Amino acid sequence: MPVQIQCTSVVIRNDALDRVLDGGAEDFSSIAPNSKSYSDDRLSQASFMSPVDAEAFAKSLELRGLNRSGESPEFVIVHSH
């Protein structure tokens, strides 16, 4: 099942969540900041009305050890229009 992209979304690779969360990607809901969060077998995402809120969540992911730069980012911010 694909993840749904709404407003501004932070999309994270599940293999990265498996590396940094004790419960792995299945435990994503414990760090997702709102109920507009979805996952499939490869990706997880959290949607935000404000890009500022999405950026704050992205910074919290970086503090957990995830990266959003380089050739193979572990998460990205996507703005839908």
PyRosetta script that sets phi, psi and omega in degrees:
from pyrosetta import init, pose_from_sequence

init()
pose = pose_from_sequence("MPVQIQCTSVVIRNDALDRVLDGGAEDFSSIAPNSKSYSDDRLSQASFMSPVDAEAFAKSLELRGLNRSGESPEFVIVHSH")
pose.set_psi(1, 131.6)
pose.set_omega(1, 178.8)
pose.set_phi(2, -74.8)
pose.set_psi(2, 154.6)
pose.set_omega(2, 174.6)
pose.set_phi(3, -82.7)
pose.set_psi(3, 150.9)
pose.set_omega(3, -178.2)
pose.set_phi(4, -92.2)
pose.set_psi(4, 132.7)
pose.set_omega(4, 177.6)
pose.set_phi(5, -105.8)
pose.set_psi(5, 119.4)
pose.set_omega(5, 178.7)
pose.set_phi(6, -130.4)
pose.set_psi(6, 140.8)
pose.set_omega(6, 176.5)
pose.set_phi(7, 50.5)
pose.set_psi(7, -117.8)
pose.set_omega(7, 175.2)
pose.set_phi(8, -111.4)
pose.set_psi(8, 123.4)
pose.set_omega(8, -176.0)
pose.set_phi(9, -121.3)
pose.set_psi(9, 145.3)
pose.set_omega(9, 170.0)
pose.set_phi(10, -103.1)
pose.set_psi(10, 119.9)
pose.set_omega(10, -177.1)
pose.set_phi(11, -111.6)
pose.set_psi(11, 126.1)
pose.set_omega(11, -173.0)
pose.set_phi(12, -122.9)
pose.set_psi(12, 137.9)
pose.set_omega(12, 173.8)
pose.set_phi(13, -69.8)
pose.set_psi(13, 133.0)
pose.set_omega(13, 179.9)
pose.set_phi(14, -64.6)
pose.set_psi(14, -32.2)
pose.set_omega(14, 178.6)
pose.set_phi(15, -64.0)
pose.set_psi(15, -30.8)
pose.set_omega(15, 176.4)
pose.set_phi(16, -70.9)
pose.set_psi(16, -40.8)
pose.set_omega(16, 176.9)
pose.set_phi(17, -64.4)
pose.set_psi(17, -36.4)
pose.set_omega(17, 177.2)
pose.set_phi(18, -60.1)
pose.set_psi(18, -32.6)
pose.set_omega(18, -178.1)
pose.set_phi(19, -75.3)
pose.set_psi(19, -35.7)
pose.set_omega(19, -170.8)
pose.set_phi(20, -106.4)
pose.set_psi(20, -16.1)
pose.set_omega(20, 179.6)
pose.set_phi(21, -104.3)
pose.set_psi(21, 136.8)
pose.set_omega(21, 179.5)
pose.set_phi(22, -55.6)
pose.set_psi(22, -41.4)
pose.set_omega(22, 179.7)
pose.set_phi(23, -91.4)
pose.set_psi(23, 6.3)
pose.set_omega(23, -179.7)
pose.set_phi(24, 67.9)
pose.set_psi(24, -162.7)
pose.set_omega(24, -177.6)
pose.set_phi(25, -60.5)
pose.set_psi(25, -28.6)
pose.set_omega(25, 178.2)
pose.set_phi(26, -63.5)
pose.set_psi(26, -19.9)
pose.set_omega(26, -179.5)
pose.set_phi(27, -95.7)
pose.set_psi(27, 10.5)
pose.set_omega(27, -177.9)
pose.set_phi(28, -55.7)
pose.set_psi(28, -35.9)
pose.set_omega(28, -178.1)
pose.set_phi(29, -60.6)
pose.set_psi(29, -22.1)
pose.set_omega(29, 179.5)
pose.set_phi(30, -72.8)
pose.set_psi(30, -22.0)
pose.set_omega(30, 178.6)
pose.set_phi(31, -111.7)
pose.set_psi(31, -12.0)
pose.set_omega(31, 179.0)
pose.set_phi(32, -64.5)
pose.set_psi(32, 129.2)
pose.set_omega(32, -172.7)
pose.set_phi(33, -79.3)
pose.set_psi(33, -6.4)
pose.set_omega(33, -178.2)
pose.set_phi(34, -155.3)
pose.set_psi(34, 176.0)
pose.set_omega(34, -177.8)
pose.set_phi(35, -81.8)
pose.set_psi(35, -2.6)
pose.set_omega(35, 178.5)
pose.set_phi(36, -92.3)
pose.set_psi(36, 51.3)
pose.set_omega(36, -178.9)
pose.set_phi(37, -123.6)
pose.set_psi(37, 137.6)
pose.set_omega(37, -176.6)
pose.set_phi(38, -138.4)
pose.set_psi(38, 159.2)
pose.set_omega(38, 177.5)
pose.set_phi(39, -144.8)
pose.set_psi(39, 155.2)
pose.set_omega(39, 165.7)
pose.set_phi(40, -128.2)
pose.set_psi(40, -158.8)
pose.set_omega(40, -176.6)
pose.set_phi(41, -77.6)
pose.set_psi(41, -11.1)
pose.set_omega(41, -178.7)
pose.set_phi(42, -120.9)
pose.set_psi(42, -30.1)
pose.set_omega(42, -173.8)
pose.set_phi(43, -131.5)
pose.set_psi(43, 152.5)
pose.set_omega(43, 170.4)
pose.set_phi(44, -127.2)
pose.set_psi(44, 153.9)
pose.set_omega(44, 179.8)
pose.set_phi(45, -149.7)
pose.set_psi(45, 153.4)
pose.set_omega(45, 173.1)
pose.set_phi(46, -129.6)
pose.set_psi(46, 132.1)
pose.set_omega(46, -179.2)
pose.set_phi(47, -101.1)
pose.set_psi(47, 147.7)
pose.set_omega(47, -178.5)
pose.set_phi(48, -137.6)
pose.set_psi(48, 143.0)
pose.set_omega(48, 174.1)
pose.set_phi(49, -73.9)
pose.set_psi(49, -28.9)
pose.set_omega(49, -176.1)
pose.set_phi(50, -114.2)
pose.set_psi(50, 129.8)
pose.set_omega(50, 174.2)
pose.set_phi(51, -60.5)
pose.set_psi(51, -27.4)
pose.set_omega(51, 178.3)
pose.set_phi(52, -65.3)
pose.set_psi(52, -41.6)
pose.set_omega(52, 177.8)
pose.set_phi(53, -66.9)
pose.set_psi(53, -38.4)
pose.set_omega(53, 177.5)
pose.set_phi(54, -63.2)
pose.set_psi(54, -40.9)
pose.set_omega(54, 178.9)
pose.set_phi(55, -64.9)
pose.set_psi(55, -39.2)
pose.set_omega(55, 178.1)
pose.set_phi(56, -62.8)
pose.set_psi(56, -41.8)
pose.set_omega(56, 177.5)
pose.set_phi(57, -66.2)
pose.set_psi(57, -39.8)
pose.set_omega(57, 177.8)
pose.set_phi(58, -59.4)
pose.set_psi(58, -42.0)
pose.set_omega(58, 178.8)
pose.set_phi(59, -65.1)
pose.set_psi(59, -34.4)
pose.set_omega(59, 177.1)
pose.set_phi(60, -67.2)
pose.set_psi(60, -33.2)
pose.set_omega(60, 175.8)
pose.set_phi(61, -67.4)
pose.set_psi(61, -40.3)
pose.set_omega(61, 177.2)
pose.set_phi(62, -62.1)
pose.set_psi(62, -37.9)
pose.set_omega(62, 177.5)
pose.set_phi(63, -64.9)
pose.set_psi(63, -24.7)
pose.set_omega(63, 176.4)
pose.set_phi(64, -83.1)
pose.set_psi(64, -6.4)
pose.set_omega(64, 177.4)
pose.set_phi(65, 106.0)
pose.set_psi(65, 6.4)
pose.set_omega(65, 177.7)
pose.set_phi(66, -87.2)
pose.set_psi(66, 151.5)
pose.set_omega(66, 179.3)
pose.set_phi(67, -121.6)
pose.set_psi(67, 153.0)
pose.set_omega(67, 178.3)
pose.set_phi(68, -122.8)
pose.set_psi(68, 20.0)
pose.set_omega(68, 179.6)
pose.set_phi(69, -127.8)
pose.set_psi(69, 175.7)
pose.set_omega(69, 179.3)
pose.set_phi(70, 89.3)
pose.set_psi(70, -171.8)
pose.set_omega(70, -176.6)
pose.set_phi(71, -74.2)
pose.set_psi(71, -24.6)
pose.set_omega(71, -176.9)
pose.set_phi(72, -135.6)
pose.set_psi(72, 73.2)
pose.set_omega(72, -178.3)
pose.set_phi(73, -63.1)
pose.set_psi(73, 147.6)
pose.set_omega(73, 179.0)
pose.set_phi(74, -86.8)
pose.set_psi(74, -19.1)
pose.set_omega(74, 173.3)
pose.set_phi(75, -153.1)
pose.set_psi(75, 159.1)
pose.set_omega(75, 178.5)
pose.set_phi(76, -139.4)
pose.set_psi(76, 159.4)
pose.set_omega(76, 171.5)
pose.set_phi(77, -104.6)
pose.set_psi(77, 129.3)
pose.set_omega(77, -177.9)
pose.set_phi(78, -120.0)
pose.set_psi(78, 128.5)
pose.set_omega(78, 177.5)
pose.set_phi(79, -104.1)
pose.set_psi(79, 119.2)
pose.set_omega(79, 177.1)
pose.set_phi(80, -91.5)
pose.set_psi(80, 154.4)
pose.set_omega(80, 180.0)
pose.set_phi(81, -130.7)
pose.dump_pdb("model.pdb")
